[in-house]
Amino acid sequence: MSWVAVVDLGSLSAQLLVTDGERRVRRSVDTYMDASTLSLDGAVEQRAIPAEALDRVGDALKGFRAIADDHGAAIRAVATAAARRAPNRDDLRHVVDRQLGVELTIIDEETEARLAFAGVGGDRSLGDGPGSSGSLVTIDVGGGSTDFGIGTATGLERAWSMPLGGSLVTRSYFHGDPPRPEELSAALSVVELHVDDLRRELPGAAELLTDPGTQVVGLGGVVTVAAVEVGLLDDDPLNGDGDGPLHGVGLTRDAVEDVFRTIATEARADRLHNPGLPAARVDDVVGGCAVLVEIMRQLDVETITVSQRGLADGVVVEWLWSGQR
């Protein structure tokens, strides 16, 4: 089977997946595109992608193009929350066209959740797939959004996106070092408000998550929380071949609570010394963990299985299955 390459431009990083369906090469470069902030009621104030972030994206894509060319891979590029919100999203389109020679697809919230679900749904390395109830739920904690996918082995049935992620929460609410108690409370309260939205908009989803027969899989920022809990410092689990060492790790709610208590009460200089915490994530990890811990609290999720696959893998699944190049 020929090689394909997917570029995923997220709020925090640009990621590349090059695969022939069996072998995988992954690369990740931090770009920090999303400059939006949140109000106290959780509304997003949209801001432009900074010029320096666009420069970082351009440099990352230049390297990605070389890797894709080395494998003779056709390329597809997608972007998520940062590009959806940015008033200067066309500037990002121009960067992608210049460096990759392809058109950037900016996907909506439901598509983002669907692709993340597709990237995990067929992954037998996480066990036998959906739990004994036949249900699979994916929770993808990103920098600018958190996406839920609900379905079974046959595919996604419902999707929903929470318009906040680890970087957005950190930038909007955490100004003290370490964050002050009232800042933490405000952030957790906003997550709770959005979980209430999930209950209203996806009837039955909360009950499904409490079913011990449901397999709940966490992606994105969940991997960073797991790395801190396990104390496993991988230079960058996405900068390698195949899946990283945290793939398939089970993360309990007690463990997530423990990580949150630790990192939320540490100054930045102290957080840097946590085994397992990449230096590039020292600023946004508290926000990401706040999102995850409050979701697990409010929805009574006892255990979440970590996946180091995600949206780019879902693009490949749909790309290969559809036979499109």
Secondary structure, DSSP 4 states (H G I P E B T S, - for coil): ---EEEEEE-SSEEEEEEESSS-EEEEEEE------EE-TTS-EE--PPPHHHHHHHHHHHHHHHHHHHHTT-EEEEEE-HHHHH-TTHHHHHHHHHHHHSSPEEE--HHHHHHHHHHHHHT-GGGSSSS-TTS-EEEEEE-SS-EEEEEEETTEEEEEEEES--HHHHHHHH--SSSPPHHHHHHHHHHHHHHHHHHHHHSTTHHHHHH-TTSEEEEEEHHHHHHHHHHT---S-TTSEES--TTTT-EEEHHHHHHHHHHHHTS-HHHHTTSTT--GGGTTTHHHHHHHHHHHHHHTT--EEEE-S--HHHHHHHHHHHHT--
